[in-house]
């Protein structure tokens, strides 16, 4: 009988000196309105030349993408550990490219990297892109593998399209992130409001927390707040600081009701953009 060796992620298809493996990791904070500090940090990888991770991945052959994905996972967890996120209570959100390779090898690499970095896997949240350009079959396989391993899920770039709804119909993620294209200008667009309200109803019925990305103006925030959005992702990197002194709240704010996040209470926009990566460890508060 012939035994097939289990598939694994490999860097063999990319030279280790390839500049496309030279990634920089930043962390975007996710905050609950009224909370003292972020409840989660999203690892965001960019190229040394400033290119987005998606652009770098698109420049590779399909067989080369697993090596890039493995590199992103490793660097993200190493950077999180170096910043002390492994000692904090906040979650660490790791985006995974569903089409980068087989789901099980991808998650095995994630678990090994977490172990090597000293970060507990119950602190990890796997982010799966739910936009229309995604591969729904690969996304389904990755979500299924995460569920089997007990990993929390986030459906990112959620805009109520067919791919996103298929994922939400089959899986119950911990978080859903409204796509920035749906959020921006929502105060001036009835169609965007209707779509966002539909997502909010679905999420509320499923017990899923909705996070708004890309909120830039007060009008956008006010419309989302009226819908019941209480969690936001700041789209600029900030540097985490475990022992941040508390400040008095400026106003009384509605408290989040989600059971996992009810203890987080702070304003929607508490962070300024981070200083360079070699700056002292500090989270800057508005």
C-alpha positions, 0 to 999 in steps of 0.5 A: 500500500502506498502512503501519501505524506501529509502536505506541509508548507514549504519555503522551497519555491522561494529563495530565502533572499527573495526581497518579497519575503522581507515583510514589515508587521504592524498592528491595527487596534480594534476598540470597543466604544468606552474601553480603556484599551484595544480588545484585539490587534490585527497583524498587518503585513506590508512589503519592504517597499511599502506594497500591500501583502495582497499585491506581493502575493499577486506577483507570485506564482500559485506554488510560491504563495504558501511560502509567503503566507508562512513568512507572514504568520511567523513574523506576525507572531514573533512581532506580537511576542516582541511587543508583549502581546503574549502577556496581554489579554487582547486577542491577536488577529492573524489574516490567512490567505485561503488560497495560499495552500491547503488549510491543514498545513497552514494551520499547523504552521500557525500552531507551531509559530504560536508555540515558538513565540509563546503565544497561546492559541486561544488568544488567536483569531483567524481572519478570512477574507469574505469579499467577492474576489475570494475563492469561496471553496478555499475559504470554506475549507479554511473556515472548516479547518479552523472550526475543527481546531477550535480557533475563533474566526473573523470574516473580514471585508464583509459586504453582504455579497454572495461569498460573505453570506455563504460563509456566514450561513455555514459558520458562526464567526466570533467577529464580522468586519464591515468592509471599509467600502461599505462604511465610507460615505455610509451617512450619505448613501441609503443603499450602504445603510440598508446593506449594513443594517442587514448585516447587523440584523444577521449578526445580532441574531447569531450573537456575532460582534460586528466591527466597523473598519475605515470610519473616518468622519463623525457622520459615518460614526454616528450612523453606525452607532445608531445601528448598534455598532460599538466596535471599530478597527483603527486603520493606522498602526499603533504600538501596544502598551500593556500598562497604560494609565487610565483616563477619566471618560469624557462622556457617558457611552453606551456599554457593549453587550457582547458577552466576550467584550462586555468588560471593554469600555472606551471611546471609539477612536482612542489611538493615534498613529504609531511611531516607527517600529523601533520607537519605545513601547507605547500606545498613544491615546487621543 
